[in-house]
Amino acid sequence: MTIKQFYLENFPTDELGNEIKENVTFIGLLDVLHTKGDVYEYVGVWDSLVRERLFYKLAEELNTSCEYVLALWYTK
């Protein structure tokens, strides 16, 4: 499942979901965090609420806490 598919299914009233790049994935998002890349550029949306929702889903997919994912992002 792509990030866009996840977002549109779970947050259908958030119009920013339509702006998410087509082929970005949670595996790719994790890679961006590990390589200290730009999360916003990768996803294609510069909104902290969208980022937060994606981080929570990534944490769920990794079976870990959101604090872990946030720590990856904050240690840029």
C-alpha positions as a Markdown table, in Angstrom:
| # | Residue | x | y | z |
|---|---|---|---|---|
| 1 | Met | 0.0 | 0.0 | 0.0 |
| 2 | Thr | 1.3 | 3.4 | -0.9 |
| 3 | Ile | 1.2 | 6.3 | 1.6 |
| 4 | Lys | -1.3 | 8.1 | -0.6 |
| 5 | Gln | -3.7 | 5.0 | -0.6 |
| 6 | Phe | -3.4 | 4.8 | 3.2 |
| 7 | Tyr | -4.0 | 8.5 | 3.7 |
| 8 | Leu | -6.9 | 8.8 | 1.4 |
| 9 | Glu | -8.6 | 5.8 | 2.9 |
| 10 | Asn | -8.1 | 6.9 | 6.5 |
| 11 | Phe | -8.5 | 10.7 | 6.1 |
| 12 | Pro | -10.8 | 11.1 | 3.2 |
| 13 | Thr | -11.9 | 14.6 | 4.2 |
| 14 | Asp | -8.3 | 16.0 | 4.3 |
| 15 | Glu | -7.8 | 17.5 | 0.8 |
| 16 | Leu | -4.0 | 17.4 | 1.3 |
| 17 | Gly | -4.1 | 13.6 | 0.8 |
| 18 | Asn | -4.6 | 14.3 | -2.9 |
| 19 | Glu | -1.2 | 16.1 | -3.0 |
| 20 | Ile | 0.8 | 13.2 | -1.7 |
| 21 | Lys | 3.1 | 11.8 | -4.3 |
| 22 | Glu | 1.7 | 8.7 | -6.0 |
| 23 | Asn | 4.4 | 6.1 | -5.4 |
| 24 | Val | 5.8 | 6.9 | -2.0 |
| 25 | Thr | 5.8 | 4.1 | 0.6 |
| 26 | Phe | 6.3 | 3.6 | 4.3 |
| 27 | Ile | 9.5 | 1.7 | 3.6 |
| 28 | Gly | 10.7 | 4.6 | 1.6 |
| 29 | Leu | 9.7 | 7.0 | 4.4 |
| 30 | Leu | 11.7 | 4.9 | 6.9 |
| 31 | Asp | 14.7 | 5.1 | 4.5 |
| 32 | Val | 14.3 | 8.9 | 4.3 |
| 33 | Leu | 14.4 | 9.0 | 8.1 |
| 34 | His | 17.4 | 6.8 | 8.3 |
| 35 | Thr | 19.3 | 8.8 | 5.8 |
| 36 | Lys | 18.3 | 12.1 | 7.3 |
| 37 | Gly | 16.5 | 13.2 | 4.1 |
| 38 | Asp | 13.6 | 15.6 | 3.8 |
| 39 | Val | 10.4 | 13.9 | 4.8 |
| 40 | Tyr | 8.2 | 16.7 | 3.4 |
| 41 | Glu | 9.9 | 16.6 | 0.1 |
| 42 | Tyr | 9.6 | 12.8 | -0.1 |
| 43 | Val | 5.9 | 12.8 | 0.7 |
| 44 | Gly | 5.2 | 15.9 | -1.4 |
| 45 | Val | 3.1 | 17.7 | 1.3 |
| 46 | Trp | 4.5 | 20.3 | 3.7 |
| 47 | Asp | 2.1 | 19.9 | 6.5 |
| 48 | Ser | 2.9 | 18.8 | 10.1 |
| 49 | Leu | -0.4 | 17.1 | 10.7 |
| 50 | Val | 0.0 | 14.9 | 7.6 |
| 51 | Arg | 3.6 | 14.1 | 8.7 |
| 52 | Glu | 2.4 | 13.3 | 12.2 |
| 53 | Arg | -0.3 | 10.9 | 10.9 |
| 54 | Leu | 2.3 | 9.2 | 8.7 |
| 55 | Phe | 4.7 | 8.8 | 11.6 |
| 56 | Tyr | 2.0 | 7.2 | 13.7 |
| 57 | Lys | 1.2 | 4.8 | 10.9 |
| 58 | Leu | 4.9 | 4.0 | 10.4 |
| 59 | Ala | 5.3 | 3.3 | 14.1 |
| 60 | Glu | 2.4 | 1.0 | 13.9 |
| 61 | Glu | 3.8 | -0.8 | 10.9 |
| 62 | Leu | 7.1 | -1.2 | 12.7 |
| 63 | Asn | 5.4 | -2.3 | 15.9 |
| 64 | Thr | 7.2 | 0.4 | 17.8 |
| 65 | Ser | 6.4 | 3.7 | 19.5 |
| 66 | Cys | 5.9 | 7.0 | 17.7 |
| 67 | Glu | 8.6 | 8.3 | 20.0 |
| 68 | Tyr | 11.1 | 6.1 | 18.1 |
| 69 | Val | 10.0 | 7.4 | 14.8 |
| 70 | Leu | 10.1 | 11.0 | 16.1 |
| 71 | Ala | 13.6 | 10.4 | 17.4 |
| 72 | Leu | 14.8 | 9.4 | 13.9 |
| 73 | Trp | 13.3 | 12.6 | 12.6 |
| 74 | Tyr | 14.7 | 14.9 | 15.3 |
| 75 | Thr | 18.2 | 13.6 | 15.1 |
| 76 | Lys | 18.7 | 15.1 | 11.7 |
